[in-house]
Amino acid sequence: MHRPEDRPAHPTIEQIREVCQPPEIRGRKNSEHWTGDVFTRSLSPYLTRAFVRAGLSANAVTVGMILCGWAAAAALLIPGWWGPLLAAVLAMGQMLLDASDGEVARWTRKMGPRGIFLDRIAHTTTESLVPMAAGFRIALEADPIDWRWAFAGTLLGMLVLWNKSLNDGSRLARVQGGMPLAKEDTGIKVPTVGWVARARRAANLVPIHRAYHSVEQTLVMLALATVGLVAGFNGVAVAVVILLVAAPFVIAGHTLAILTSSQLKVPATPES
């Protein structure tokens, strides 16, 4: 492993992989998105090397990640099938930048709370803007304009924020309760109540609860837009309805899973 002072200004791809993609990063169960195994961790070192050579900071890359996510949401306003396609491509591009900004931070050893804050802005805003933009798209496509769809998209965006806030809220509760942040490999997020654990395993068979990330949202919209193009229905509208109907159940299940896990339980102290 290269020491910080030994790291060259013009690293090779192998050096980037060695320093920026250690096993503890690639092996994260909850923080590592599935796109990491599919393509982002394979391609990100090339971007990371370019950013390092250009002297860009990790925070600058994260700002680019924010803008890429917003562009993904805005792409949904493009009429026809091309809008959802471009939105899905840009959402995946955001994940590629998400991998790269962390790698730039690890290479330069410039990691801090500001970068984490910007990263949360990137994900939170994009994941809520995608359904909002979809709702406005459907409203504008209607003749006459039907603003009820804009309301539906905005409501879905608020529910996405609600669901996302549960994870951040559980982390904040641990910190304010004097407990350390939960590690990836402790199993602390697994429900300890039997029927809740079984329900969670059953939900994994049809993982609709995983469909509220920006990548998954845009892929669902693209898939249904493709089917709708052939079958003659508005696929983006169907996607919004499905995600909106499922969201309250996802939020309820997510809340129950947190409350019945060990995340918020104060560990027992041994008696002296």
C-alpha positions in Angstrom: 0.0 0.0 0.0 1.3 3.4 -1.0 2.0 5.9 1.8 0.3 9.3 1.2 3.7 11.0 0.7 4.7 8.4 -1.9 1.6 8.6 -4.0 2.5 10.0 -7.5 0.7 12.9 -9.1 0.2 10.7 -12.2 -0.9 7.3 -10.8 -1.5 4.2 -12.9 -4.8 2.3 -12.9 -3.3 -0.4 -10.8 -2.2 2.1 -8.2 -5.6 3.6 -8.1 -7.2 0.2 -7.6 -4.7 -0.8 -4.9 -5.3 2.4 -2.8 -8.9 3.3 -3.6 -10.6 0.0 -3.8 -9.5 -2.1 -0.8 -11.5 -5.2 0.2 -13.3 -3.3 3.0 -14.7 -0.9 0.4 -15.7 -3.5 -2.2 -17.1 -5.8 0.4 -19.6 -3.4 2.0 -23.0 -5.0 2.1 -25.2 -1.9 2.6 -23.2 1.0 1.3 -22.0 -0.5 -1.9 -24.7 -0.2 -4.6 -25.2 -3.2 -7.0 -23.9 -1.1 -9.9 -20.5 -1.3 -8.2 -20.2 -5.0 -9.1 -21.8 -4.4 -12.6 -19.7 -1.6 -13.9 -18.9 1.4 -11.7 -15.9 -0.1 -9.8 -14.5 -1.3 -13.1 -14.7 2.1 -14.8 -14.3 4.5 -11.9 -10.4 4.2 -11.6 -10.1 5.7 -15.1 -12.2 8.7 -14.1 -10.4 8.9 -10.7 -7.0 8.9 -12.4 -8.2 11.7 -14.7 -9.5 13.7 -11.8 -6.3 13.2 -9.8 -4.1 14.3 -12.7 -6.3 17.3 -13.3 -6.0 18.3 -9.6 -9.7 18.1 -8.8 -10.7 17.6 -5.2 -13.1 14.9 -4.1 -15.7 17.6 -3.2 -15.5 19.0 -6.8 -16.3 15.6 -8.1 -19.2 15.3 -5.7 -20.6 18.6 -7.0 -20.4 17.1 -10.5 -22.3 14.1 -9.1 -25.0 16.4 -7.8 -25.4 18.1 -11.2 -25.5 14.8 -13.0 -28.3 13.6 -10.7 -30.3 16.8 -11.3 -29.8 16.4 -15.0 -31.2 12.8 -14.8 -34.4 14.2 -13.2 -34.6 17.0 -15.8 -34.2 14.5 -18.6 -37.6 13.0 -17.7 -39.2 16.2 -19.0 -38.0 15.3 -22.5 -41.1 13.9 -24.4 -41.2 10.3 -25.7 -39.0 7.3 -24.9 -35.7 9.2 -25.1 -36.4 11.1 -21.9 -36.5 8.0 -19.6 -33.6 6.5 -21.5 -31.4 9.6 -20.9 -32.6 9.8 -17.3 -31.5 6.2 -16.7 -28.1 6.8 -18.3 -27.4 9.9 -16.3 -28.5 8.2 -13.1 -26.0 5.5 -13.7 -23.4 8.2 -14.5 -24.2 9.7 -11.1 -23.3 6.4 -9.5 -20.0 6.3 -11.5 -19.1 9.7 -10.1 -20.3 8.5 -6.6 -17.7 5.8 -6.8 -15.0 8.1 -8.1 -15.4 10.9 -5.6 -14.7 8.5 -2.7 -11.7 7.2 -4.6 -10.3 10.7 -5.1 -10.7 11.3 -1.4 -8.9 8.1 -0.5 -6.1 8.8 -2.9 -5.5 12.4 -1.7 -6.3 11.5 1.9 -8.7 14.5 2.0 -11.8 13.0 3.6 -14.1 14.9 5.9 -17.7 15.7 6.9 -18.1 18.3 4.1 -17.8 15.6 1.5 -20.2 13.3 3.3 -22.7 16.3 3.5 -22.4 16.9 -0.3 -22.9 13.2 -1.0 -26.1 13.2 1.0 -27.3 16.2 -0.9 -26.6 14.4 -4.2 -28.6 11.3 -3.3 -31.4 13.0 -1.4 -32.2 15.6 -4.0 -31.9 13.3 -7.0 -34.0 10.6 -5.5 -36.8 13.1 -4.7 -36.5 15.1 -7.9 -36.9 12.1 -10.2 -40.5 11.3 -9.3 -41.3 15.0 -9.1 -40.0 15.5 -12.7 -41.9 12.4 -13.8 -45.2 13.8 -12.4 -44.7 17.1 -14.2 -43.9 15.2 -17.4 -47.1 13.3 -17.3 -49.1 16.4 -16.4 -47.7 18.3 -19.3 -48.3 15.4 -21.7 -52.1 15.3 -20.8 -54.5 17.3 -23.0 -55.6 19.4 -21.2 -52.8 19.6 -18.7 -53.6 17.5 -15.7 -51.9 18.9 -12.6 -53.0 16.0 -10.5 -50.1 14.0 -11.9 -47.7 16.8 -10.8 -49.2 16.4 -7.3 -48.8 12.6 -7.4 -45.1 13.0 -8.5 -44.5 15.5 -5.7 -46.2 13.3 -3.1 -44.1 10.4 -4.2 -40.9 12.6 -3.9 -41.9 13.5 -0.4 -42.5 9.8 0.5 -39.1 9.0 -0.9 -37.5 11.6 1.3 -39.5 10.2 4.3 -38.2 6.7 3.6 -34.6 8.0 3.1 -34.8 10.0 6.3 -35.3 6.8 8.4 -31.7 5.6 7.8 -30.3 9.1 8.5 -32.5 9.3 11.6 -31.4 6.0 13.0 -27.7 7.0 12.6 -28.3 10.4 14.3 -30.2 8.7 17.1 -27.2 6.4 17.8 -24.8 9.3 17.8 -27.0 11.5 20.0 -27.5 8.4 22.3 -23.8 8.1 22.8 -23.4 5.0 20.7 -21.0 4.5 17.7 -22.2 4.3 14.2 -23.2 0.7 13.2 -20.6 -1.2 11.2 -21.4 -3.0 8.0 -20.7 -6.5 9.1 -22.3 -6.6 12.6 -25.8 -7.7 11.5 -27.1 -4.9 13.8 -29.7 -3.9 11.2 -31.4 -7.4 11.1 -34.8 -7.4 12.9 -34.7 -9.4 16.1 -38.4 -10.1 16.1 -39.1 -13.4 14.3 -42.1 -12.5 12.2 -40.6 -9.2 11.2 -37.4 -11.0 10.1 -39.4 -13.5 8.1 -41.4 -10.7 6.5 -38.2 -8.9 5.5 -36.8 -12.1 3.9 -40.1 -12.5 2.0 -39.9 -8.9 0.8 -36.5 -9.6 -0.7 -38.2 -12.0 -3.1 -40.0 -9.0 -4.7 -37.7 -6.1 -3.6 -39.9 -3.2 -4.3 -38.4 -1.5 -1.3 -35.1 -1.2 -3.3 -36.8 0.7 -6.1 -36.6 4.2 -4.6 -33.0 4.9 -5.4 -32.5 7.2 -8.4 -31.1 4.4 -10.6 -33.9 2.0 -9.8 -36.6 4.6 -10.3 -35.3 5.6 -13.7 -34.8 2.0 -14.7 -38.4 1.1 -13.7 -39.7 4.1 -15.7 -37.6 3.2 -18.7 -38.7 -0.4 -18.6 -42.4 0.5 -18.4 -42.0 3.3 -20.9 -40.6 0.7 -23.3 -43.5 -1.7 -22.7 -45.9 1.2 -23.0 -44.4 2.3 -26.3 -45.3 -1.1 -27.7 -48.6 -1.7 -25.9 -49.9 1.8 -26.2 -50.0 3.2 -22.6 -48.1 5.8 -20.7 -45.4 3.7 -19.0 -44.0 6.5 -16.9 -47.5 7.1 -15.4 -47.8 3.4 -14.6 -44.4 3.5 -12.9 -45.4 6.6 -10.8 -48.6 4.8 -9.7 -46.9 1.6 -8.7 -44.2 3.4 -6.7 -46.7 5.7 -5.1 -49.0 2.8 -4.0 -46.1 0.8 -2.7 -44.4 3.6 -0.8 -46.5 3.7 2.4 -46.0 -0.1 2.8 -42.3 0.3 2.2 -42.0 3.1 4.8 -44.0 1.1 7.4 -41.9 -2.0 6.9 -38.7 0.1 7.0 -39.7 1.8 10.2 -40.7 -1.5 11.8 -37.4 -3.2 10.7 -35.4 -0.4 12.4 -37.4 -0.4 15.6 -37.2 -4.2 16.0 -33.4 -4.4 15.2 -30.6 -3.7 17.5 -29.7 -0.3 16.0 -31.5 1.8 18.6 -31.0 -0.5 21.6 -28.6 0.6 24.2 -26.2 -2.3 24.9 -26.4 -3.7 28.3 -23.5 -2.8 30.6 -22.0 -5.6 32.7 -22.7 -5.3 36.4 -19.7 -4.5 38.5 
